[in-house]
Amino acid sequence: FGILHHYCKIAIITFDGEEITDVDDCRDKFPPLTELPVGGQCCCSVSVGQGGDHPDLSSALAARPVDADEWRICLLAGEHKFDDTVTVDGAQGLTISGCNRQTRVIAPQGKPAFIFTNGTGIQLDSLWLEASSPDGAILFSETEAIVIENCILTNILTKTSTDLAGAAKQKLGNPGPLIVIKNCEQVEIRGNDLVGLPAVMASARDISIVHNRVRGGGLQIVPPSLIVQIEDNLIFEGAGPGIRLGADNIAADSATWTSKEGSAKPGGETDVKARSALAGIQLTTIRFNLIAGMAGSGIVTQTALKDLAQMSDVEFLTISANQIISCCNQPDVLLSDRTRVGGGIALVAIFNVQITDNFIAANGQEKTPACGIFLLDGSDIAIDGNVIVENGVDDNKEEPEVYQAGIAAHYVFGNLIDIFGTSAGRKGGLIGYPAIRIRGNEVICPAAQALTIGALGSVAIDGNTLVSRESQKQPVDPLNFGEKGRCVAVLDLGLPLWLPELILLLQMMASGTTTVHLEGSDMENSYFASFPDGRVL
């Protein structure tokens, strides 16, 4: 049979007839054992960088075998400068890791470093990233099981400064958010050093942001979002609020989850996974965070109340054991064209809220009026065991434009569902939630009311220490805190006996019926007989 010959190509040489013009080495070089890169001594699938398997990240992504369940790319120590955004669509089981500060990734000027879409199991680990994109440094969309951990991530317009809080902000401009997450699920952001404005902007189902150091800007949760944990973060010295729950110009009916696996409907629509016409953000826990030195309020929801149709509720919210100190040098909630409010916690459009065991101090930074806690339009609220001291200023202006109080809660309502018995017999009815409960707080206010409430429904105030050192004029529009109660002012209308008839009248007038009169009408629903009529607190 003769001699069998086997050949292995080690290079492709281009010869023009006179000389060799190009040599393409086909060998996978194996370095000396004493110089093995990180990719050769751990769980990395491939390595990228000098001495690694691939020269850049794009080629490492392209080299993934079709049948690989997991693909871990290790960026070796050194500088990795991207010429363009790395875009990954439909990836599963992908990890991109580095060596912390030894692995420096530089995003393309003015563009994101990474964009991930329609993926599952994406992890970024131990990277040092610098970006300058107005759209964000890392973007995720329609992706499940995201982990970002042990990274140093920065998105600012200059490479030399991360101070976005003072006059330097005017020189730097306004960089975009650092991490942008849209309609994703199972998101974990943990153990990172983050600099962005905000550092995280996320709309997600099941998101955990824990043990991070956040500068430049805070954290923002955008509706629709469900099951949110923000815990044990250090958020300090940044522009805007520390934590924001909501976004302007997002309508309440946008709170819709769409199913990635759902069958298409006529017109190209997909199946709806869950929908709430009222609640944009649900089941949120904020605890053990230190929020300090932010330009805006420590924790805030809506910042503009011009269009109520653009507001989404925040429901089932727990704010516990946080320290909120020296925030809000400029009140950031616009109640009208000229009236503002801000402070430690400023919440609008809320239901079932627990604010417990927080330390809220020196907000307003002795420069501007501020509230320790400000609530507008809510129900079933508990404020227990907080220390709220020295928020705001003791100045007294003739025509003030900013509200100030220790605790201010206005337009808070007891639960009025099932007023006309339309849900009679329905299991688990939502009848009887109180408007607000305030217990065991220590409130010391430099001026204005230590406590001011405007409520419709049951109110409980028990075991508090409420101190105000001076009276202070308040704006009269759109809210009127009043000045008769210089330390405590509570206006509780209870649940008026005439409320069902009034609501019925308004409904019938809206439908074109105008023959309804309240005079001489009898109460048909005995449920309201047990409630105060406005004369009893």
N, C-alpha and C positions, 0 to 999 in steps of 0.2 A: 504493500500500500504506500510505500515511500515515507518520507518525513512530513509530519504535520507541523505547520507553522502557525503561530498565534502572534498577533500584533496588538500593541497598545499605543494609541496615539498620545504623545506627550506634548506635542505642539503643532500648530498650523503655521506654516511659513509661506509668506507671499514673496515670490521671486519673479522679477520682471524681465528675466533673460540676461541681465547683466549683474544685478545685485539684489540682495534680500532687503525688501522694503518694510516688512512687518513680521513680528513674531507674536503669536497668540499662545501663551502657555496654558495647556489643558490640565496640568497637574494640580491636585489638591495638596498643597504643601503642608507637611507635618513639621512643626517647629521642634527644636531640641526639647528634651524632657524638662530641662531646667528653665525653659522659657514658655511653658504652656500657658495660653491665655485662659481667662476665666471660663470661656465656653468649653474648654477641654477638661475641666475638673469639677463641674457641678452638673445640675440638671438642665443646662441650656441645650436647646436643639441646635442653635447656631450662634455664632458670635459676630459682632460688627465692630470694625475699627482697625487700627494698625495692629497687624499680627493676627487678626481674626479671620473668620471664614468668608466674610463679605465686606466690601468696602463701604457700603452704605445700607441704610435701613430698608430702602425700597427693594433692593436686590435680595435681601434676606426674607422679606415678605413674599416676593415672587418665587423663592426657592422652596416654599412649603409644599410637600407632597400632597396630592389630592386626598389620600387616605389617612392623613395625620389627624388624630383626635385633638392633640394639644401641640402648640407651637410656641416655644419660649425663645425669644430673641434677647440676647445679652449684649448691651452696648458696653464695650470695654472702656477703660479709663482713657480720658482724652476729650477733645472737643469734636462734637458732631454738629456741623453746620448744615441746616437744611436749605436747599435751593428753592424748594416749594413745599406747600403743605402736604403732609403724608395723609392720604385719604384711604380709608379701609372700609369696604362695604361687605356685609354678610359674613364677617369672620366669626369663627367659633373657637373657644379655647385658646385665645391669643394672649400672651404675656410679653410685655416689653419692660426689661429691667436694666438697671445700671449699678453703679458703685457709689451712690450718693453724690457727694461733691466732687468726686473724681470723674464723674461722667457728666460733662456739660453739654447740654443740647441747646442750640441757638435756632429759634424759629426764623423763617423768612421775614424780612422787614414788612411790617404792616399786615401780616397774614397769620392765621392760626398755625400752630405746629402740627396738631392732629385733628382729624375729623373721622369719627366712627359712626357708622349707620347700620341699622338692621343686623346687629351682631348679638352674640351671646357669650358670656364668660370672657370679658375683656379686662385685663389687669395692667396697670402701670405701677412700677415698683422701683423705688430708690433712684429716681432721676433728678437731675438738676436742670430745670428748664427756664430759659429766658425768652420772653416774647414781648412784642409791642403791637398787638393787634387790637383795633377798636371793636372787633367782633368776638373776641375771646381767644384764649390760647389753646384750649382743649375743648372740643365740641363732641357731644354724644347725642344721637337721635334714634328713637325706636330701638333701643338696645337693652338687653337684660343682663343681670349679674355683672355689674361694673364694680371694680375695686381700684381705688387710687390710694396708695399707702407709702409712707416713708419717703415722700418726694419733697423737693424744694422747688416751688413753682412761682414764677413771677411774670406779671404782665403790666409793664409800665412803659411810658413813652421815652424814658431815658434809661441808660444803663448804669447810672451812677447814684440815683436817689430813689428811695422807696417811700419818701414822706409825701403823702398826698393830703395831709391835714391842714396845713396853714397857708401862708402866702405862697409857698412853693408850689401849691396845686395850680395856681394861675400860670406858672411857668411850664409846668409839665403838661398841661392840658388834661383831658379826660380820657384815660384809657378805658377800654372795654372790660367786660367781666373776664375773670381768669378761667373758670370751669363752667361751661354751659351744658345743661342736661335738659333735654326736651322729650317728654313722653317716654320715659324709661322706667324700668322696674329693677328692684333689688340693687340699690346703689349703696356702696360703702366708701366713705372718704375719711381716712383715719391716719393719724400720726404724721401729718404733713405740715410744712411751713409754707403758707400761702400769702401772696401779695397780689391783689387785684381789686377792681372796683365794679361790682362786688367780687369777692373772692370766689363765691359759688352762686350761680343762678340756676335753680333746678325746678323742674316740673316732673314729679316722679311718684311712683307708687312703691312704698317701702324704701325709704332713704334714711341712711344713718350717717351723721357728720359728727365724729367724736375725736377727741384728743388732738385737735389741730391748733396751730398758732397762726392767727389771721391778722394781717395788717393791710393798710391801704384802703380797704373797704370791708364791709361785713359780709353776711350770708343772706341770701334772698331765696325764699321759697315761693314759687309762682303757681297759681291755680291752673289746672287742677292738680292737686297733690293729696296723697293719702298715706297715712302711717309715716310720720316724720319724727326722727330722733335727732336732736341737737344737744350734745352732752359733752361737758368737760373740755370746752374750747377756751382758748385765750384770744379774745377779740379786742384789739386796742389800736388807738392812734390812727384812725382812718376817716375818710370822708363818708358822708351818709350815715344811716343807722347801723347799729351793731347787727341786729337780726330783723329782717323785714319779711312779713307774711302777707304776700299779695303783690300786685303790680297794677299800675294805672293803665286804663284803656284796655282792660280785659273784661269782657262782659261775663255776667254770671252764668249765662247759658253755655259758656265755653268749658264748663266743668264736666267734660265728657271723656271717658276712657274708651278707646277703640281697640278692638281685638286684632292682633297681628294674624291670628290663625283663622279668623272668622271668614265665612264665605261672603263673596261679593253680592251686593244687592243691586237691583236695577238702578242705573244712574251712577254706578261705580262706588256706592257707599259700602262700608264694611259694618259688620255686626258691632253693636255697642256692648262693651264689657260692663260698664257701670255709668250711671248718669245722675247728677243732682242739679236741679235748676237753681238751687240756692247756695249750696256749700261748695266753695272752691277749694278749701284746704281743711282736711279733717284728720283727727287723731294725731295731734302734734304734742310732743314733749320737749320742753326746753329746760334743762337743769344742769347745775354744777358748772355753769359758765362764768367766766370773769369778762365783763364788758366794760371797757374803760377808755376815756379820752376820745370817744367818737364825736364827729361833728354833728350828727343827727341823734335822734332818740336811741336809747338802748335797745328796746324792742318795740316795733311799730307794725301796723297793718297798712291800711290805706293812707296815703299822704295827700290826697286831694279829694274833696267832697263835692265837686261841681256837678257831677252827673251820677245820680244814685243808680242808674241803670248799668253803670260800668263797675259796680261794686260786687264782690263775692264775699260770702260769709266765711268766717273762720270758726269751725265748730270742734268741740271736744279738745280743748287746749289746756295743757298744764305747764305753768311756769313756776319752777320750784328751785329753791336753794341756789339762786344765782346772786352774783355781786354785780351791781350796775352802778358805776361810779364815774362822776365827772364827764358825763356825755351831754350832748345837746347845747352847744354854744350858739346854735341857731335853730329855733323851733321849726319843725319840718312838716307838720300836719296843717294844711290850709283848710280852714273851716269856711272862709269867705274870701272875698277879694282882699280884705285888709286884716283879717283876724286869723291868728295862728295859735297852735299849742304844740307842746313837745315835752320831753323829760325822760324819766327812767323807762316807763312803759306807757305807750299810747296806742290804744286798741279801738277799732271802729268795726261795727257789724260783727258781733261775736255771740256765740251760744255755748253754754256749758263750759265755763272757764274756771280753772283753779289757779290762783296766784298765792303761793304759800312760801313762807320761810325765806324770803329774799331780803337782801341788804341793798337798799336803794338810797344813795347819798350824793350830795353835791352836784346833782345834775342841773344844768344851766351854767355851770362853771363860774358862778358868781358874776355873770355878765348879762344874763337875760332871764326873764320869768320862766318858770318851768313847773311841771307837776311831777310828783313822785310816781303816781299812777293816774292816768286819764283814760276813761272809758266812755264811749258814745255808742248808743244803739246796741243793747245787748240783753241777754236773759240768762238766768241760772248761773250767777257769778258768785264765787266764793273768794274772799280776800282774807287770808288767815295768817297770823304769826309773822308778819313782815316788819322790818325796821326801815322806816322811811324818814330820813332826816336831812335837813338843810338843803332842800331842793329849791332852786330859784333865787330871788334877790329880795331885798327889803326896800327897794325904791318904790315910790308912789307917783305915777304919772297921771296927769289930768285926763288924757285920752289914751288909755292903754290899748294895745293891739294884741297882746299875748295873755292867755289865761295862766293863772298860777294857783296851785293848791297842793296839799299833801296827797289826798285821795279825792278825785273828782269822778263821779259816775252820773251821767245824765242820759235821759231817754232809755232807762233800763226797765224792762217789763217782766212781770210775772207771765207764765205761760198761758196764752189765751186760746190754744187750740181747742176745737170742739165747742165753740161758744153756743151754737144752736143745736147741739146734740146730734150732728150729722155723723159722728163716729160712735154713737151709742152702741155698746155691746162689742166694740172692736177690742180685741185682746191687746193689752199693753198700751192703752191710751196715754197721751202725754199731757195730762191735766195736773195743774197744781205746782209747777216749778216756780220757785220764788224769783223775785227780781234780782236781789243781791243779799249776800250775807257778809258782814264785816266783823271779824272776831280776833281778839288777841294781838292787835297791831300796835306798834309804837310809832307815833307820827309826831314829828316836831317840824314845824313850818316857820321859816323866817318871817313870812308875812302872808296874809290872806287866809282862807279857811284851811284848817287841817283836814276837814271832811266836808264835802258838799255833794248832795245826792238829789237827783230829780227822778222819781220812780213812779211806775204804775203797776202796783202789785205788792206782794208782801216783802218787807225789808226787815232784816235782823241785824242789830248793832250791839255787840256785847264784848266786854272785857278789854276795851282799847284804851290806850293812853293817847290823848289828842291835845296837842299844844300848838298855839300860834302866838308869836310874839307881837305882831302888829296887824292892824287891819290894812287892807289894800284895795284900791279900786280895780274893778274887773271890766273887760269889754262887755257890752250889753247885747251884741249881735254876733253870731246867731244864737248863742246861749246866754242866759242871764243867771250867773251864779248868785247874784244878790249880795248885799252887804249887811243885812240885818243880823244874820248869824255870823258873827265875826270869827268864830273858831269852828263852829259846826252849824251847817245849814242843811236841813233835810226837808224836802217837799215830796210827800208820798201821797198820791191820789188814791191809793188802795186799788180796788177794782170796782169802779162806780156802778151802781145799780142800773144806770141808764145806758151803759155801754152797749149791750146787745141791740137795743132799739136804735142807737145812733149808727152803729155799723149797718144794720138793716136799712135804715133810711138812706145812708150813703150808697149802698149797693143798688137800691131801687131807683135813686135819682140818677145814678150812672147808667142804668138801663132804660131811662126815659119815663119811669113811673114817678109822679110827683104828688100823689094823693095821700102820702103817709104823714101822720102828725104824732108827735111825742106826747102832747098834752092828754092826760087822762088814760094813757096806755097802761096796761097791767103787765107785771113781770110774769112771763110764761115759763121761764127757766129758773127753777128754784135753786139751781147750783150756786147762783150768785148771792143768795141771801146770807150766806155765812161769811162773806167778805166785807172788809171795811168799805165805807162809802166815801172816803176822803177826809173824814174828820178824826180818824183813829190811826195811829202809827203802831 
